[in-house]
Amino acid sequence: MNRISSLLRNRWVQLALVVVVAALLIYAPLVLPVFANQTLIRIGVYAVAVLGLNIIMGYTGQVNLGQIFFLGLGAYVAAYGVNQDWNIIVVFIASLVIPGVVGLLIALAAARLGGLAIAMVTIALPIVGVPLAKRLSDLTGGSQGTSARFSSAPDWTGLYNDQWQYYIVLVVTAVAFILARNLVRGKFGRAFKVVRENEAVASSMGISPYRYKVLAFTIASIFGGASGFLYLAAVQYTSPETLSFSHSIGLVIAMVIGGAGSIAGSLIGGAYYVLVPQFTNAIDPSFTAISQGVILLAVLFLLPGGLVSLPRVIRRLTRRRTTRSSQGDSPQTTPAEPPPAEPAQEGPENTERQIRP
């Protein structure tokens, strides 16, 4: 295990793994069936949403229970732009900017709040969003929702629709994860972690907790808008059900199970959000909620760092077992007996003490 971990730290090995994974991801949709491609597409969609949630909760320590609102908002903006015959690049930018601006305005008002107060603000977003989407029927299609078809494969590509949609999601998801990785590994990521650990310490270091909370919330909103654009590209339909509060709680659970404060954990969380309900629904739809509760409790007790921490836990247990076995196999040596004490030499003083009554 130690040899494998040291080998993975090698820069050339890491580069080779990245090339192999990229090649597999590019080649996969050409040989996989339609259902598998659609599953991978949905994993990419929700991985971007969990990634934004991870930036604000995992790295900055804020509570956000309304990330699904920004996913739905991005989907509605994309649908409106497509139906108005906007250029697809303009549609994509609008799907990022409008949720980002809304997130900024909410953050400016809510970032000064803490704990339960900011949680209540974010809970209100999907609760208010669902009836608002139903009421604004001219823009959203009302309760029936709205459809927008813009991700059909061009004829010159020779691809099927599911393959073309897969590549759209792959490109946007890869760019989102690369940007998030560079963000959290740079000075902003270090500032986020200081704010998460102790706001008083952050203020003493010249880091404004309020400013970085607003920044994190805005970035999370932009990632939510990007996932909404990808959602519409994959499903080509959105409705008020997209904004459901239960979906928002599902994203939070997926982030915790994947691993809070981890970029790779966001990808695992997206996979969990898609795959586990598919598996449990195939067995029994009523089993889905129970299984997710059981899995969440198991991860919280056994792997507080999420599934992404499992290799680290295995390495630690293996190292501990190896240490114990090496100590048990080593020959036990008995401690050497101390040499007998030499009798004290009698000097003149000792002689006088013996003589003196």
N, C-alpha and C positions, 0 to 999 in steps of 0.2 A: 504493500500500500504506500509506503514512504517513497519507493522508487517511482511509482506511478505519479504521485503528487509532485515529486521533483522533476519528472519528465514533462509534466503539463506546465510547469513554470518556464520551461524553455521557450524563448521567443519564436524560434523557427517552428517548433511543434505547434504552438498556438496558431501561427499563421497558416500552417498546413491544415489544421482542423477547421479554421474559418473557411479556407478554400473548398475543402471537402463538403462542409455543411452547405455552403452557398451553391455548389454544383448540384447537390442533392435536391435542394429547395427549387432550383430552376428546372431540373429535369423531372421532378415528381409529378406535376400536373399532366404531363404528356402521357404517362402510363397508368395513373390512378383512375379509378372510376369516378363518375360524377358525384356520388355521395361523399366520397373521401375528399374530393376537391372542395366541395361546399363546406364540409366540416373544417378543413384547414382555413378556409376563408373566414368563417365565423370565429375561429380561434384568433386570427390576426385582428379582426375587428375589436373583439373584447379585450385582447391583450393591450391594445393602445389605450382603451378606456381605463383599464386597471393600472397601466403605467402612469397616466395622469393622476389617478387617485393615490398612487404610491408616492409621487413627488410631494403631494400636500400632506398626506398622513404619515407615510413611512419615513420620509426624510425631514419634514418640517414639524411634525407632531401635532398638526391641526386636525380637527374632526370635520369630516366632510361626508355627509350622508345623502348628498344630492347630485352625485356625479352623473347619474343617468339623465338628469335634466339637460345637461350640456350635450350629451350624446343625442338626445331627441331634438334639441334645438338645432344642432348641426345637420341632422337628417332633414328637418323641415326646411332649413335654409337651402340645402342642396336641391330638394324637391321643387321648391319655388323657383330657383334659378334655372333648373332644367326645363320646367314647364314654360318659363318665360323666354326660352331659347337663348340663354346666356352662353357665352363661351365656357367650356368645361373648366378651363384654368381659372376664370373669374368665379365660377361656382365653387371651386375648391378653396380659393382664397377667402371668399365670403363665408364659407363654412367654418373657417378658422377665426376670422376677424370678429364676426358678430358674437359667437359664444365667448370669445376672449374679452370683448368690450363689456358684455353683460357680466361676466365673471369679475372683471375689474371693478365695476360699479358696486357689485355686491360685496366684494372684498374690502373696498374702501370704507363701507359702513360696518361690516361685520368683523374685520380683523382686530379691532380694538376689544372685541368681546372675547371671552375665554370660556373653555370648558363647555358647560351645558348650554350657554347662551348661543354660541356659534353653531352648536349641534342643532338647536332648534331652528336657526335660520336656514341651514342647509336641508333639514327635513322638510321645511315649508316649500322648497323649490319644486320637487315633483308633485307634491300635494296641490299646489297652485297651478302647476303646469298642465295637468290633465284637464281640468275644466276650462282652462284658458284655451287650450288647443281645440276643444270641442266648440267653444263659443266663437272663435275666429275662423269660421268655416270658409270664408272667402280666401283665406291664406293657407289654411291647413286641411281643408276638406271636411272639417267637422268630425263627427263620430265615425264616419266611414273611412276617414284617412285619405291619403293621396298617394298616387303612384307616379313614378318617374323612371323611364327607361332610357338610360344613357350609357350603359356598360355592355352593350352587345358588341361582340368581336367584329372589328372591321374585316372586310373581305380580303384585304391584302395580307393579313396575318396568317390566314389558314388555320386559325384556332377556333375551338368551340367557345361558347359563351362562358362556361364555367372556368375554362383555362384562362381566358382573357381577364375575367374578374379576379382570378387568383393572382395573376401578375400585377394587377393594379393594387390589390391589397398588400402583396409582398413588398412592392417598392415603397409604398407609404409607411408600412409598418417598420421596414428596415431603417428608413430615414428617421422615423420617430425614435426608435430605440438608440440609434447612434447619437442623435442630438441629446437625448436624455442621459445617456452614459457620459458624454462630454460635459454636460451641465453639472451632474452630481459629483464628478471627479475634479471639477475646477473650483474656483474661489466661491462661486455661488453655492455649490454643494456643501462646502465646508461651513459656510455661513448658515445654511439651512440646519446642519447638524448641531451647531452651537446654539441656535435658537431653540431647537428641539430639546436639548439637554438642560439649558438654564437660560432664561431670558435676561436675568439680572447680569449674569456673566457676559452674555452677548452685548448688552448695553455698555458694560464697562470696557469692552474691547472695541467700541465704536461701531458695532453692528446694530442697526435699528431693527428690532423684532417686528415692529409694525410694517416696515417697508418690505421685509423679506417674506412676511406672511402674505401680504398683498401680491407680491411677485409669484409666490408659489401657487396661490389660488388662481391667479390669472393663467399661469402656464398649464395648470391642471384643466382649466376650462378650455384652453386651446386644444389640448390633447383630446378632450371630450368631443369637441367639434370635429376634429379629424376622424375620430371613431364613428361619429354620426354620418359623415360623408361616406366612409367605407361601408357602413351599415346599409345605406341607400344603394350604393354600388352593388352590394351583394344581394339584398332582398328586393330592391327596386320598389319598395312600398314602405310607408310609415304611417302610424296612427297614434292616437293618444295613449294606447296601450304601451307604446315604446317608452313613455315617460313614467310608467308605473313605479311606485315606491318600492315594491318587492324586488324589482330588478336592481334598484340602487343598493338595497341591502345585500343582494346577491353579489354585486361587484365588491363590496366591502369584505364579505366572507371570502371571495376568491383571492383578494389581496392578502388577507391574513394567512390563508392556507398556502398560497404560493410563497409568501415571504415578504413581510413589510421591510421597507428600506433596502430593497434589492431589485436591480434591473432584471436579472434573470428570473426572479420570483414573480415579476409581472407577467412574463410569458407563461410560466407555469400556472399562474392564476387564471389567465385567459383560457388555457387548455382545460383546467378544472371546470371553469364556468360552462364550457360547452360539452365536454365529454361525459362528466358525471351525470348530469340530467338525462343525456341520451341513453346512457346505460341503465339508469334506474327506471326511466319511463318505459324502457323495453321490458323490464321485469314487472313493475307495478307502478302506475303513476302516483298512487298514494304513498309509495315508499320514498319518493324523492325528497320531501321535506325532512322526513325522519333521518334518512341517510346523511343529508347535509349537516344536520345538527350533530349527529354522532361523529362524523368526520371532523367537524370544527372543534368539538370538545377533545377528541383524540389528539389533534394537532396542537391545540393550546396546552395540553398537559405534557405530551411527549416531545413535541418539536416546537417550542415557543418561537423559534426563528422561522418557522414555515418549512415546507417541503424542500426549499432550496438549501436548508441547513443540514439535510440528511447526510450527504457525503462527509461533512465536517464532523458530525456526530459519530458516524461509523469509523472515521479515522481516529477519533479520540478514544473510542472504545477498544479499537484494535491495538492502539499504542499502549493503553492501560493493561490489556490482557497480555501483550508481549512483555511488558515490564514485569508483571507478576510472575509469568512463567520463567523468565530469566532469573528472577530472584529465587524461585523455587528450585531450579536446576542447579544453581551454584552451590558448591560444597560448603557446608556449615563448619566454621572453625570455632573451637572453644577458646574462650579468652585465656590468655596466659596468666598463670598464677603469679602474683607479685612475689618478688624475692623476699626471703625472711629478713626481718629487721635485725640489723647488727646491734649487739649489746653496746650500750654507751660506755665509752672509756672513762675509767675513774680518774679524775684529776684531783688535784689538791683540795678543790672546793668540795667535791663529793665526799672525799675522805673525812673532811672536817665535819660535814653534815652527819655522817654516820657516827662519828665519835661523840659529837656534841649531844648532851642529854636533852 
